[in-house]
Amino acid sequence: MTDDKDVLRDVWFGRIPTCFTLYQDEITEREAEPYYLLLPRVSYLTLVTDKVKKHFQKVMRQEDISEIWFEYEGTPLKWHYPIGLLFDLLASSSALPWNITVHFKSFPEKDLLHCPSKDAIEAHFMSCVKEADALKHKSQVINEMQKKDHKQLWMGLQNDRFDQFWAINRKLMEYPAEENGFRYIPFRIYQTTTERPFIQKLFRPVAADGQLHTLGDLLKEVCPSAVAPEDGEKKNQVMIHGIEPMLETPLQWLSEHLSYPDNFLHISIIPQPTD
C-alpha cells in the first residue's frame, strides 16, 4: 500500500467529545450527573463505555439495571456500527458535545442486537474483516494468518494500540504489484432517508481500461442520487470519518487509508445542512 502513515494515524486517533446523560425515567437513588468522554471514531460503543456504565450504576439499585443501550434524539444507536459512522450519519450537523442518552431498561428488540459480552463485539468485528478480505483477496490473506494474528488485530482495536493493530492490518492492505489494487473494494453506503440498512455491491477499484475508479465513479454506479448533477445544486454530503473526500479521489487509496478497522469503507450520505 502507499504509505501515508499520517493519514492512518489521523483516522485512528479521531475522537468525538460526547456527553452521556441517563434517561429521565430511569429510577435512581440520587441525581445522576452527566458523564463526558472522548469517543474513538474507529471503535464500537459497547467496547468503550464501561466507565459510562459504572458511573450511572453507582446511583441505581441492582434490580433496576438490565442491559445498557444508547440513543440519540430518539434513535437507538446500533453498537455493531463503528462510532464514527453513527455520528456522521445521525449527528454530524449538530453542535458538540454529542449528547447520547443512556438506558438500562425497555431494550428496543426491533432496532438493536443484544451485546451480551465483548466476545460478541469481537465476533462481529472479525466476521467483517473476513468478509472484507474475501472481497479483496479471495480470503487468501486472512486465511494464511495465524490465530494469534487475528487476536492481535482485535486486541489492537480493543486497547487502542495503533502500532499493534497496523503491524497485522498492513498485510490486509497489500496487493500484487501487477494488479493495481484489490479484487473488489469493501464498502457500505448508508443513508438516513431510506429504510434500507446500507448499499453493498461488487465494485472493482480499476476499470477495464486500467483507469483507477474514483469515489465519484462508485457513487454514480451504486447510489446516483448522492451525486449532484453538474449544473445542479449540491443536495447531499458524502462523508467518511467526518470529512468529505473529493469525488475524484481514487477508491483504492480510500480503501487503504480511510477504511475502518473492520476493513470496510463506511460511507454516509447525509442531506446538505441548510443554514
Solvent accessible surface area in square Angstrom, and as a share of the most:
residue,aa,sasa,rsa
1,M,55,0.25
2,T,80,0.46
3,D,107,0.55
4,D,55,0.29
5,K,92,0.39
6,D,107,0.55
7,V,42,0.24
8,L,8,0.04
9,R,91,0.33
10,D,106,0.55
11,V,20,0.11
12,W,7,0.02
13,F,91,0.38
14,G,18,0.17
15,R,77,0.28
16,I,4,0.02
17,P,50,0.32
18,T,2,0.01
19,C,9,0.06
20,F,0,0.00
21,T,60,0.35
22,L,19,0.09
23,Y,78,0.29
24,Q,160,0.71
25,D,84,0.44
26,E,13,0.06
27,I,93,0.47
28,T,48,0.28
29,E,116,0.52
30,R,145,0.53
31,E,143,0.64
32,A,21,0.16
33,E,107,0.48
34,P,57,0.36
35,Y,49,0.19
36,Y,137,0.52
37,L,39,0.19
38,L,111,0.55
39,L,0,0.00
40,P,16,0.10
41,R,24,0.09
42,V,4,0.02
43,S,4,0.02
44,Y,3,0.01
45,L,0,0.00
46,T,25,0.15
47,L,14,0.07
48,V,39,0.22
49,T,6,0.04
50,D,63,0.33
51,K,131,0.56
52,V,0,0.00
53,K,79,0.34
54,K,135,0.57
55,H,38,0.17
56,F,0,0.00
57,Q,51,0.23
58,K,137,0.58
59,V,12,0.07
60,M,12,0.05
61,R,105,0.38
62,Q,143,0.64
63,E,130,0.58
64,D,23,0.12
65,I,31,0.16
66,S,68,0.44
67,E,54,0.24
68,I,21,0.11
69,W,22,0.08
70,F,5,0.02
71,E,24,0.11
72,Y,16,0.06
73,E,142,0.64
74,G,59,0.57
75,T,57,0.33
76,P,28,0.17
77,L,3,0.02
78,K,65,0.27
79,W,18,0.06
80,H,35,0.16
81,Y,19,0.07
82,P,3,0.02
83,I,0,0.00
84,G,0,0.00
85,L,2,0.01
86,L,5,0.03
87,F,19,0.08
88,D,3,0.01
89,L,23,0.11
90,L,54,0.27
91,A,1,0.01
92,S,33,0.22
93,S,89,0.58
94,S,44,0.28
95,A,87,0.68
96,L,100,0.50
97,P,51,0.32
98,W,1,0.00
99,N,87,0.45
100,I,1,0.00
101,T,30,0.17
102,V,0,0.00
103,H,12,0.05
104,F,0,0.00
105,K,75,0.32
106,S,92,0.59
107,F,35,0.15
108,P,24,0.15
109,E,115,0.52
110,K,200,0.85
111,D,72,0.37
112,L,12,0.06
113,L,98,0.49
114,H,85,0.38
115,C,19,0.11
116,P,112,0.70
117,S,52,0.33
118,K,70,0.30
119,D,102,0.53
120,A,27,0.21
121,I,1,0.01
122,E,32,0.14
123,A,66,0.51
124,H,42,0.19
125,F,0,0.00
126,M,19,0.08
127,S,64,0.41
128,C,5,0.03
129,V,0,0.00
130,K,94,0.40
131,E,66,0.30
132,A,0,0.00
133,D,1,0.00
134,A,40,0.31
135,L,29,0.14
136,K,4,0.02
137,H,20,0.09
138,K,121,0.51
139,S,26,0.17
140,Q,110,0.49
141,V,32,0.18
142,I,3,0.01
143,N,115,0.59
144,E,143,0.64
145,M,20,0.09
146,Q,109,0.49
147,K,167,0.71
148,K,139,0.59
149,D,17,0.09
150,H,30,0.13
151,K,93,0.39
152,Q,54,0.24
153,L,0,0.00
154,W,6,0.02
155,M,59,0.26
156,G,0,0.00
157,L,6,0.03
158,Q,62,0.28
159,N,61,0.31
160,D,56,0.29
161,R,141,0.51
162,F,7,0.03
163,D,87,0.45
164,Q,58,0.26
165,F,2,0.01
166,W,30,0.10
167,A,46,0.35
168,I,10,0.05
169,N,2,0.01
170,R,115,0.42
171,K,76,0.32
172,L,1,0.00
173,M,2,0.01
174,E,72,0.32
175,Y,61,0.23
176,P,60,0.38
177,A,97,0.75
178,E,142,0.64
179,E,93,0.42
180,N,80,0.41
181,G,2,0.02
182,F,8,0.03
183,R,85,0.31
184,Y,30,0.12
185,I,1,0.01
186,P,0,0.00
187,F,1,0.00
188,R,26,0.10
189,I,1,0.00
190,Y,3,0.01
191,Q,34,0.15
192,T,64,0.37
193,T,109,0.63
194,T,54,0.32
195,E,175,0.79
196,R,125,0.46
197,P,88,0.56
198,F,59,0.25
199,I,15,0.08
200,Q,55,0.25
201,K,104,0.44
202,L,114,0.57
203,F,15,0.06
204,R,118,0.43
205,P,2,0.01
206,V,28,0.16
207,A,27,0.21
208,A,121,0.93
209,D,112,0.58
210,G,42,0.40
211,Q,122,0.54
212,L,84,0.42
213,H,41,0.18
214,T,31,0.18
215,L,0,0.00
216,G,4,0.04
217,D,51,0.27
218,L,0,0.00
219,L,0,0.00
220,K,126,0.53
221,E,118,0.53
222,V,11,0.07
223,C,6,0.03
224,P,87,0.54
225,S,83,0.54
226,A,6,0.05
227,V,30,0.17
228,A,38,0.29
229,P,89,0.56
230,E,188,0.84
231,D,140,0.73
232,G,35,0.34
233,E,133,0.60
234,K,98,0.42
235,K,141,0.60
236,N,32,0.16
237,Q,26,0.11
238,V,11,0.06
239,M,23,0.10
240,I,0,0.00
241,H,17,0.07
242,G,28,0.27
243,I,93,0.47
244,E,73,0.33
245,P,18,0.12
246,M,138,0.62
247,L,62,0.31
248,E,115,0.52
249,T,26,0.15
250,P,45,0.28
251,L,0,0.00
252,Q,9,0.04
253,W,74,0.26
254,L,1,0.00
255,S,0,0.00
256,E,3,0.02
257,H,3,0.02
258,L,6,0.03
259,S,11,0.07
260,Y,4,0.02
261,P,9,0.05
262,D,3,0.01
263,N,1,0.01
264,F,0,0.00
265,L,0,0.00
266,H,6,0.03
267,I,0,0.00
268,S,1,0.00
269,I,6,0.03
270,I,12,0.06
271,P,74,0.46
272,Q,67,0.30
273,P,46,0.29
274,T,140,0.81
275,D,177,0.92
